[in-house]
Amino acid sequence: MEAYIVDWLSLLVRWLHLIAGIAWIGASFYFVWLDNSLEPSPAGGNARVFGELWSVHGGGFYHNEKFLLGPEKLPATLHWFKWRPTRRGFRGWRCSRSCTGGARERI
């Protein structure tokens, strides 16, 4: 019975890893699109802003600005996407170790 539960847990972890990987790739495509869609800032705007983009999603309007150097004052809440790929790589490594049962060490 224990092997049966382990097999189901392994399958669940693999599917979760696959779905998270697809979401991560989607987020990567979003940021590539975002960088490629930036419009130059209007004259008289903030000189530190490299480009901006207005978009609409779900009935809400979004205004994104890209600073090549950080803004003069950072907001209290800053959403940081730097660690997402690192976490994804670590989780992939951990999943491959658990799914193979450490078989690579025995080879």
C-alpha positions, 0 to 999 in steps of 0.5 A, a space after each residue: 500500500 505504501 508503494 501505491 501512495 508513493 507512486 501517486 505522490 510522485 505523479 502529483 509532484 510531476 504534474 505540479 512541476 509541469 504546470 509550474 514550468 508552463 506558468 514560468 515559461 508564460 511569465 518569461 514570454 510576458 516579460 519579453 513581450 513587455 520589453 518589446 512593446 515599450 513606447 518612448 516616454 512623452 517629452 517632458 516626462 520623467 527623464 529616468 523612464 526608458 519606456 512605458 506601456 499602457 494596457 488593459 486586462 480584465 476591465 482594469 488599466 495598467 501603466 508600466 514604466 521601465 527604468 534603466 536605473 532604479 527610481 529615486 524612491 522605491 515603493 514600499 511593496 516591490 514585486 521581485 521576479 529575480 528569484 523565480 527562475 532560481 526557485 524553479 531550477 532548484 525545484 526541478 532538480 529536487 523533483 528529478 532527485 525524488 522521482 528517480 529515487 537517487 538513481 543517478 548516484 548509483 550509476 
